[in-house]
């Protein structure tokens, strides 16, 4: 299950683990104009862990999900 909320400056998607067996904490993905953050509560430390991806990193992650093992570059070298 997941939810989508549109806020003033971001879109927030929350993924809820409803599978069988050991369930993980909810994952919150917040898409801003210039980056995307991914957050999840770490129950061992009771702290929220957060990573920030640039839009280029997010684009590459999306492409990587459909590619076989290897090293790739999307677009011209920087």
C-alpha positions, 0 to 999 in steps of 0.5 A, spaced: 500 500 500 502 507 498 499 514 499 501 520 495 500 527 498 501 534 494 504 539 499 505 546 497 513 545 495 513 537 495 510 531 493 510 526 498 509 518 497 509 513 503 510 506 502 507 501 507 510 494 507 504 489 508 507 483 506 508 476 509 513 475 514 518 480 517 515 487 515 519 493 514 518 500 517 514 505 512 518 509 507 517 516 505 519 519 499 519 526 498 520 529 491 522 537 491 523 541 485 531 540 485 532 533 489 528 527 492 529 525 499 528 517 502 526 516 509 525 510 514 525 509 521 531 505 524 527 501 530 534 499 532 536 506 534 529 509 534 532 515 529 529 516 522 535 515 517 535 520 511 538 520 504 538 525 499 538 524 491 539 529 486 534 529 480 540 526 476 541 520 481 534 519 481 534 518 473 540 514 473 536 509 479 530 509 475 534 506 469 538 502 473 532 498 475 531 495 468 538 494 466 543 488 467 549 488 471 554 492 468 557 500 468 553 505 465 553 512 463 546 516 461 547 522 456 554 525 455 560 525 460 560 531 464 
